């Protein structure tokens, strides 16, 4: 897989799509008809070849009004998805506005699933405004900026998250803005030196 990076744009050529990639692409094709979005967390590392499993893909969207969410709900149901939370459309909307995530999977399949959340704070807003476009043959979608993704994974601190951060750093370290990386690492109060992440 060849990766070409420029600021806020990544092109992947010769990528072999996995079943998880296809799941994400199919879902975002419906989602983007109703709202913009950004994919965050573990799938970002998996997209670039990190070999690990995941049950969910985290996606952030700006707050929607109830009518637009109702349209999205209908489009997803019609498109062959189901909501894993035991709520109707109004209940799901209330969960989102209450700061909770809702889970969506292909009908009769619990895994993998999407965890969908509304943007909730300044960091989410930054990630959304500065989302990175990823282009693969025949498709495109949007992920979290790599620099904040690395810093946030270090902040989460589990073995899996640290390994995600190191994996992304090894791929993109020559392309990232070190000052921006330093700012995010300071904001999350993390250091990467012991893991080879030197900025």
Secondary structure, DSSP 8 states (H G I E B T S, - for coil): -EEEEETTEEEEES----HHHHHHHHHHHHHTTT---EEETHHHHHHTT-----SEEEEEE----HHHHHHHHHHHHHTTEEE-SS--HHHHHHHHHTT--EEEEETT--SSEEEEEE--SHHHHHHHHT-EEEEETTEEEEE--HHHHHHHHHHH--HHHHHHHHHHHHHHTTTS-HHHHHHHHHHTT---GGGT---
